[in-house]
């Protein structure tokens, strides 16, 4: 165990309100963490981060001189550090949250009420502390944008829909940034439908889809009930709903109970897709905490589909990809910047018949 892993995470609190900084400091210290310093805005943030070398930064959005989003982008450039956004602008449906996550923030929490009654600290403290602890173990690095599209589309003229090639992507912590490195690099039409399961709180997946749509050749949108799977479209499972793939080349939302505290659960999407698309599936598991996707990938492998996982060295959290890789289910383990080409090559191969024994792994 490293010294960093043995001690509580060291946190830098950045907010323009002295009172809010005091509340956050109290919540974090009450949760057993160490607050090493404070910053008033995005300019102070950089100097304090370089001087104090925190494990995690909590960061507001609205601040004078340099706001949180600008400060976050500069931090990712000069000293990449795990960041938890803490702001009134990071509530459900906020474009600011999605922009922050795409720029490298690990997670987001709603700003606690000022003068929070200590008797009611519990829920706010527990959520904040849990997310900071999780972020402390994340791997953060600046990602250079690649040219778009990175993959030619002319040779990918396979059909999508029922029984055709289908790309499934599962991701969690660090996923918004990873998706911004993958989906904008894919051509349209891709030759396969794309269905994405990203673990996010309700209200975030719509703005995430909108942001990705603006950057991608593919049409990207939050999935609605009975949406058709198309080769020019990527559907993102809506937060708070499971998403199943039907025999008719469509998706179906389900309000069934969470599985392992997750809804949507990638295992459900992958397993239902395996029944109808078989060897045409290209399953992709990107950065994320836990092992969601593992059982679904087993179903994909038994059906003869292909499995791609993100390499450990580019994962923010090597949890979901590790579970698949260590189970021996990965056909390819590639860094994030190579994922778009790996997807394109797998889609092209999936459009051709191949002999792959349906084995139980």
C-alpha positions as CSV (number, residue, x, y, z in Angstrom):
1,X,0.0,0.0,0.0
2,X,1.4,3.4,-1.0
3,X,1.6,6.3,1.4
4,X,-1.0,8.1,-0.6
5,X,-3.4,5.2,-0.3
6,X,-2.8,4.8,3.4
7,X,-3.6,8.4,4.4
8,X,-6.9,10.3,4.0
9,X,-7.2,12.2,0.7
10,X,-5.9,15.8,0.9
11,X,-8.5,18.3,-0.5
12,X,-8.3,21.8,-1.8
13,X,-11.6,23.7,-1.6
14,X,-12.3,26.3,-4.3
15,X,-15.3,28.7,-3.9
16,X,-15.7,32.4,-3.9
17,X,-17.9,32.4,-0.7
18,X,-15.9,32.2,2.6
19,X,-19.0,30.8,4.3
20,X,-19.4,28.0,1.7
21,X,-15.7,27.2,2.0
22,X,-16.2,26.8,5.7
23,X,-19.2,24.5,5.2
24,X,-17.4,22.3,2.8
25,X,-14.3,22.2,5.0
26,X,-16.5,21.1,7.9
27,X,-18.3,18.4,5.9
28,X,-15.0,17.0,4.5
29,X,-13.2,17.0,7.9
30,X,-16.2,15.5,9.6
31,X,-16.0,12.8,7.0
32,X,-12.4,12.0,7.9
33,X,-10.7,13.9,5.0
34,X,-7.9,16.5,5.2
35,X,-8.5,20.0,3.8
36,X,-5.1,21.4,3.0
37,X,-6.2,24.8,1.7
38,X,-8.7,27.1,0.0
39,X,-8.9,29.1,-3.1
40,X,-11.3,32.0,-4.0
41,X,-11.4,31.6,-7.8
42,X,-10.0,29.8,-10.8
43,X,-6.8,32.0,-10.7
44,X,-6.0,31.2,-7.0
45,X,-6.9,27.6,-7.8
46,X,-3.8,27.1,-10.0
47,X,-1.3,28.6,-7.5
48,X,-2.7,26.7,-4.6
49,X,-2.9,23.4,-6.5
50,X,0.8,23.7,-7.5
51,X,1.9,24.7,-4.0
52,X,-0.2,22.3,-1.9
53,X,-0.4,19.3,-4.3
54,X,-3.9,18.2,-3.2
55,X,-5.2,14.7,-4.1
56,X,-8.6,16.2,-5.0
57,X,-10.1,19.6,-5.7
58,X,-13.7,20.6,-5.0
59,X,-14.6,23.4,-7.4
60,X,-17.5,25.8,-7.9
61,X,-18.6,27.1,-11.3
62,X,-19.5,30.7,-10.7
63,X,-16.5,32.7,-9.5
64,X,-15.0,36.1,-10.2
65,X,-11.9,36.7,-12.4
66,X,-11.7,33.1,-13.7
67,X,-14.7,30.9,-13.3
68,X,-14.6,27.2,-12.4
69,X,-14.8,25.8,-15.9
70,X,-11.9,28.0,-17.1
71,X,-10.0,27.1,-13.9
72,X,-10.7,23.4,-14.5
73,X,-9.4,23.5,-18.0
74,X,-6.2,25.3,-16.9
75,X,-5.7,22.9,-14.0
76,X,-6.0,19.9,-16.4
77,X,-3.3,21.6,-18.5
78,X,-0.7,22.5,-15.8
79,X,-1.4,20.0,-13.0
80,X,-4.0,17.3,-13.8
81,X,-5.9,16.7,-10.6
82,X,-9.1,14.8,-9.8
83,X,-11.9,17.4,-9.5
84,X,-15.4,17.2,-7.9
85,X,-17.6,20.1,-9.1
86,X,-19.7,21.6,-6.2
87,X,-22.1,24.2,-7.4
88,X,-25.7,25.3,-7.7
89,X,-25.0,25.1,-11.5
90,X,-24.3,21.4,-11.2
91,X,-27.9,20.2,-10.6
92,X,-29.9,17.9,-12.9
93,X,-29.9,18.9,-16.5
94,X,-27.1,21.5,-16.1
95,X,-25.0,22.1,-19.2
96,X,-22.3,23.3,-16.8
97,X,-22.0,19.9,-15.3
98,X,-21.6,18.2,-18.6
99,X,-19.0,20.8,-19.8
100,X,-17.1,20.2,-16.5
101,X,-17.2,16.4,-16.9
102,X,-16.1,16.6,-20.5
103,X,-13.2,18.9,-19.5
104,X,-11.9,16.4,-17.0
105,X,-14.0,16.6,-13.7
106,X,-14.5,13.2,-12.1
107,X,-18.0,13.9,-10.7
108,X,-20.4,16.6,-9.4
109,X,-22.5,17.3,-6.3
110,X,-25.0,19.9,-5.6
111,X,-23.7,22.8,-3.4
112,X,-24.9,22.4,0.2
113,X,-27.2,25.0,1.7
114,X,-25.3,27.8,3.5
115,X,-25.5,27.7,7.2
116,X,-26.3,24.0,7.0
117,X,-27.6,22.7,10.3
118,X,-25.0,20.3,11.7
119,X,-27.8,18.0,12.6
120,X,-28.6,17.6,8.9
121,X,-25.0,17.2,7.7
122,X,-25.4,13.4,7.1
123,X,-26.6,13.1,3.5
124,X,-24.6,16.1,2.2
125,X,-21.5,14.9,4.0
126,X,-21.8,11.3,2.9
127,X,-22.3,12.1,-0.8
128,X,-19.4,14.6,-0.9
129,X,-17.0,12.4,1.1
130,X,-17.8,9.3,-0.9
131,X,-17.2,11.1,-4.2
132,X,-14.0,12.7,-3.0
133,X,-12.6,9.4,-1.8
134,X,-13.5,7.7,-5.1
135,X,-11.9,10.6,-7.1
136,X,-8.7,10.4,-5.1
137,X,-7.9,7.1,-6.7
138,X,-8.7,8.3,-10.3
139,X,-6.1,8.7,-13.0
140,X,-6.3,12.1,-14.6
141,X,-4.4,13.4,-17.6
142,X,-5.0,16.0,-20.3
143,X,-6.4,14.6,-23.5
144,X,-5.5,16.1,-26.8
145,X,-8.4,16.3,-29.2
146,X,-8.1,14.2,-32.4
147,X,-9.2,15.3,-35.8
148,X,-12.8,14.5,-36.8
149,X,-13.7,12.0,-38.2
150,X,-10.6,9.9,-37.5
151,X,-12.1,6.8,-39.2
152,X,-13.3,6.7,-42.9
153,X,-16.8,5.6,-43.3
154,X,-17.1,4.5,-46.9
155,X,-16.0,0.9,-46.2
156,X,-18.4,0.5,-43.2
157,X,-21.6,0.2,-45.2
158,X,-23.1,-2.6,-43.1
159,X,-26.7,-2.6,-42.1
160,X,-27.9,-1.7,-38.6
161,X,-31.2,-2.6,-37.0
162,X,-32.5,-6.1,-36.1
163,X,-29.7,-8.7,-36.4
164,X,-27.2,-6.3,-37.9
165,X,-23.9,-5.0,-36.4
166,X,-24.4,-3.2,-33.2
167,X,-21.9,-1.2,-31.0
168,X,-22.5,-1.2,-27.3
169,X,-20.5,1.1,-25.1
170,X,-20.5,0.9,-21.3
171,X,-18.8,3.4,-19.0
172,X,-19.1,5.2,-15.7
173,X,-16.5,7.4,-13.8
174,X,-14.6,9.4,-16.4
175,X,-17.0,8.3,-19.1
176,X,-18.2,11.7,-20.4
177,X,-14.6,12.7,-21.2
178,X,-13.9,9.3,-22.7
179,X,-17.1,9.5,-24.8
180,X,-15.9,12.9,-26.1
181,X,-12.7,11.1,-27.2
182,X,-14.6,8.3,-29.0
183,X,-17.9,9.3,-30.5
184,X,-16.8,12.4,-32.4
185,X,-14.1,10.3,-34.1
186,X,-16.6,7.9,-35.6
187,X,-18.0,8.4,-39.2
188,X,-21.7,8.6,-40.1
189,X,-23.0,6.2,-41.2
190,X,-20.9,3.9,-39.1
191,X,-22.4,0.8,-40.5
192,X,-23.7,-0.2,-37.1
193,X,-26.1,1.2,-34.5
194,X,-24.5,2.6,-31.3
195,X,-26.1,2.3,-27.9
196,X,-24.3,3.9,-24.9
197,X,-24.8,3.2,-21.2
198,X,-23.2,6.0,-19.1
199,X,-23.8,6.0,-15.3
200,X,-25.1,9.5,-14.5
201,X,-27.7,11.0,-12.2
202,X,-31.1,11.8,-13.8
203,X,-31.1,14.9,-15.8
204,X,-27.5,14.7,-17.0
205,X,-27.7,12.3,-20.0
206,X,-29.8,14.7,-22.1
207,X,-27.3,17.5,-22.0
208,X,-24.5,15.0,-22.5
209,X,-26.1,13.7,-25.6
210,X,-26.7,17.3,-26.9
211,X,-23.0,18.2,-26.3
212,X,-21.8,15.0,-28.1
213,X,-24.2,15.6,-30.9
214,X,-22.8,19.0,-31.6
215,X,-19.3,17.5,-31.9
216,X,-20.0,14.3,-33.8
217,X,-20.8,13.3,-37.3
218,X,-23.1,10.7,-35.9
219,X,-26.5,11.9,-34.6
220,X,-26.3,11.5,-30.8
221,X,-29.4,11.7,-28.6
222,X,-30.8,10.5,-25.4
223,X,-32.8,7.3,-26.1
224,X,-36.6,7.4,-26.1
225,X,-38.9,4.4,-25.8
226,X,-39.0,2.4,-29.1
227,X,-36.3,4.5,-30.8
228,X,-34.9,2.7,-33.9
229,X,-31.3,1.5,-33.9
230,X,-29.8,3.2,-37.0
231,X,-26.3,3.3,-38.5
232,X,-26.1,7.1,-38.3
233,X,-27.2,7.4,-34.7
234,X,-25.8,6.8,-31.2
235,X,-28.5,6.4,-28.5
236,X,-27.5,7.2,-24.9
237,X,-29.5,5.3,-22.2
238,X,-31.4,7.9,-20.2
239,X,-30.4,8.1,-16.5
240,X,-32.9,6.5,-14.2
241,X,-34.0,3.9,-16.8
242,X,-32.7,0.5,-17.9
243,X,-32.4,0.2,-21.7
244,X,-33.1,-3.1,-23.5
245,X,-32.6,-4.0,-27.1
246,X,-35.6,-5.6,-28.8
247,X,-35.9,-8.2,-31.6
248,X,-37.2,-5.5,-33.9
249,X,-34.1,-3.4,-33.9
250,X,-35.4,-0.9,-31.4
251,X,-34.7,0.0,-27.8
252,X,-37.1,-0.2,-24.9
253,X,-36.9,1.7,-21.6
254,X,-37.7,0.0,-18.3
255,X,-38.3,1.3,-14.8
256,X,-37.4,-2.0,-13.2
257,X,-35.6,-1.7,-9.9
258,X,-31.9,-0.7,-10.0
259,X,-29.4,-3.6,-10.3
260,X,-26.5,-3.2,-7.9
261,X,-27.7,0.4,-7.2
262,X,-27.4,1.2,-11.0
263,X,-30.2,2.2,-13.4
264,X,-29.3,2.0,-16.2
265,X,-27.3,-1.2,-15.9
266,X,-25.1,-2.0,-18.9
267,X,-25.4,-5.8,-18.2
268,X,-29.1,-5.5,-19.1
269,X,-28.5,-3.7,-22.4
270,X,-25.7,-6.1,-23.4
271,X,-27.6,-9.3,-22.5
272,X,-30.7,-8.3,-24.4
273,X,-28.7,-7.2,-27.4
274,X,-26.8,-10.5,-27.4
275,X,-30.1,-12.3,-28.0
276,X,-30.9,-10.5,-31.2
277,X,-27.6,-9.4,-32.7
278,X,-25.3,-12.3,-31.7
279,X,-22.0,-12.2,-33.5
280,X,-22.8,-8.7,-34.9
281,X,-22.2,-7.1,-31.5
282,X,-19.1,-5.0,-30.8
283,X,-19.0,-4.5,-27.0
284,X,-16.8,-1.7,-25.7
285,X,-16.1,-1.2,-22.0
286,X,-14.5,2.1,-21.1
287,X,-13.3,3.7,-17.8
288,X,-15.5,3.2,-14.8
289,X,-15.8,2.0,-11.2
290,X,-17.1,-1.5,-10.4
291,X,-17.9,-4.4,-12.7
292,X,-21.0,-3.4,-14.6
293,X,-20.8,-4.9,-18.1
294,X,-19.1,-8.1,-17.0
295,X,-22.1,-10.3,-17.1
296,X,-23.4,-8.7,-20.2
297,X,-20.0,-9.2,-21.9
298,X,-20.2,-12.9,-21.0
299,X,-23.5,-13.0,-22.9
300,X,-22.0,-11.2,-25.9
301,X,-19.0,-13.6,-25.9
302,X,-21.2,-16.6,-25.8
303,X,-23.1,-15.2,-28.8
304,X,-19.9,-14.8,-30.8
305,X,-19.6,-11.0,-30.5
306,X,-16.4,-9.0,-30.2
307,X,-15.2,-7.3,-27.0
308,X,-12.9,-4.3,-26.8
309,X,-11.8,-2.8,-23.4
310,X,-9.9,0.4,-22.7
311,X,-6.3,-0.1,-21.6
312,X,-5.5,0.5,-17.9
313,X,-3.1,3.4,-18.7
314,X,-5.8,5.6,-20.2
315,X,-8.6,4.8,-17.8
316,X,-9.6,7.4,-15.2
317,X,-10.8,4.4,-13.1
318,X,-9.7,0.9,-14.2
319,X,-12.6,-1.0,-12.7
320,X,-15.1,-2.0,-15.4
321,X,-12.5,-2.7,-18.1
322,X,-10.3,-4.6,-15.5
323,X,-13.2,-6.9,-14.6
324,X,-13.7,-7.9,-18.3
325,X,-10.0,-8.2,-19.0
326,X,-9.2,-10.3,-16.0
327,X,-12.1,-12.6,-16.8
328,X,-10.4,-13.4,-20.1
329,X,-13.2,-11.9,-22.2
330,X,-11.4,-9.1,-24.1
331,X,-10.6,-9.6,-27.7
332,X,-8.7,-6.3,-27.7
333,X,-7.2,-4.1,-25.0
334,X,-6.4,-0.7,-26.5
335,X,-5.8,2.9,-25.2
336,X,-8.6,5.4,-25.5
337,X,-7.2,7.2,-28.6
338,X,-7.2,3.9,-30.5
339,X,-10.8,2.9,-29.5
340,X,-12.5,4.6,-32.5
341,X,-10.3,2.7,-35.1
342,X,-10.8,-0.5,-33.1
343,X,-14.5,0.0,-33.2
344,X,-14.5,0.7,-37.0
345,X,-12.4,-2.4,-37.7
346,X,-14.6,-4.6,-35.5
347,X,-17.8,-3.3,-37.2
348,X,-16.3,-4.0,-40.6
349,X,-15.4,-7.5,-39.5
350,X,-18.8,-8.0,-37.9
351,X,-20.5,-7.3,-41.2
352,X,-18.8,-10.3,-42.6
353,X,-19.6,-13.9,-41.5
354,X,-17.0,-15.3,-39.2
355,X,-16.5,-18.6,-37.6
356,X,-16.3,-18.1,-33.9
357,X,-17.4,-20.8,-31.6
358,X,-20.1,-19.8,-29.1
359,X,-18.2,-20.8,-26.0
360,X,-19.0,-20.3,-22.4
361,X,-16.3,-18.2,-20.7
